[in-house]
Amino acid sequence: MKVGVFFSLEKNSGGAYHQALKSLNILNKINEINFSFYNISSKKNNFFNKKINTYSINIIDKIFFLFYNSDFIKTFLKKFNIINRFEKFIKKENIDVVFFIGSSRLSIFCNKVDYMTYIYEFHHIFRPDLPEYKGWTDFDFREGLIKLDVRKSIALVVDTNKKASDLVKYYNCIKEKINVVPLCSSIVDKKFSLDFKLSKNLKKFLETKEEFYFYPAQYWSHKNHIYILEVIKLIKEKYNKKIRFVFTGSKKQNYKKICDTIENFNLKDQIIILEYLNDYEIQELYKNCNALVMPTLVGYSSLPLYEAFFFNKPVFYTKGLLEENLKDFVTEIDIENIESLAGEIMNFNVNKSNLEFKTNKAKVFFEQHLTNEKITESYKKLFTKLSNSKKIYS
């Protein structure tokens, strides 16, 4: 039995990159299953000292992506029994089941191949008004892929029970098809090397020993960086205090607006933008920050949240969003009211004992649910379940 694991390892994809890398490392150590790994890219890579194969999307694939919903195309392919390029590749590689780590356009081609998908998120249905989800190229394509996966896949994987419930509620997905495997980041696996050197900018910043708050997030509108800037401005004007924040992440759609706002609010000396950093540098920021602040507009969970749990750091997270079992470990903030976060920051030292109580509980939760061993157990249960169902094992 051979499972082909398909993924896209692009570092500028942020959390998706770290989640994919984490899953690959864990799957690679499950000896009971014969996994082969394929990067959906034009570049060849090596991970965990094992060759990673490549499936390169070409112009023919891209044409199929554009017209995959066409009844004419479907009828044409069926009538002449035409096997698409991806399915030919699967047949050549002797793959029995395809596992997509993250929703993939390649699922469109799985007509005669069993496949399963790890769905990271479907934020677009909750906030279709946001720029990153508007238009047929974003909203409709995302929606089309998830509906396709719900209909055609033999199994789906999500990271929280709330997402599992939403797949049933909003997409009428068969409950038995959904499997919950915890989300976690590869950052917590990296051991600091003695000969590792920080970049000059980061080293210079950390040497100041000044307190700071941390927000590692891509610059999408739904990440809501502007809220943080408004809070910093309020604290500066109302309390005559300068609060420092570090932002990291690749330059996405809202980056220019964020930079312009920093300029307009005169906050250049309080905001440090470090863009993309490697895992060791991210670790150092977690170790040295006061807290993680996440005023996101969407998200029942997140990789930075769990990273903060691991590094024993307080978390300020958007009120009402998190999965119920996570709320006890964070301090919720009202993102409709800038006084909410401002008050928490101004009283940070006063509330330290309560924050430490929450971080200690969060650390216990991490050890009980999010270690490599626990995630490995979840994946093993998933493949055992599929084996017993005889849908992919024969």
Secondary structure by P-SEA (a helix, b strand, c coil): cbbbbbbbbccccaaaaaaaaaaaaaaaaccccbbbbbbccccccccccbbbbbbbbcaaaaaaaaccccaaaaaaaaaaccccaaaaaaaaacccbbbbccccccccccccccccccccccccccccccccccccccaaaaaaaaaaaaccccbbbbccaaaaaaaaaccccccccbbbbbbbbccccccccccccccaaaaaaaaacccccccccccccccaaaaaaaaaaaaaaaccbbbbbbbbcccccaaaaaaaaaaaacccccccccccccaaaaaaaaacccbbbbbcccccccaaaaaaaaabbbbbcccccccccccccbbbbccccaaaaaaaaaacccaaaaaaaaaaaaaaaaaacccaaaaaaaaaaaaaaaaaaccccc
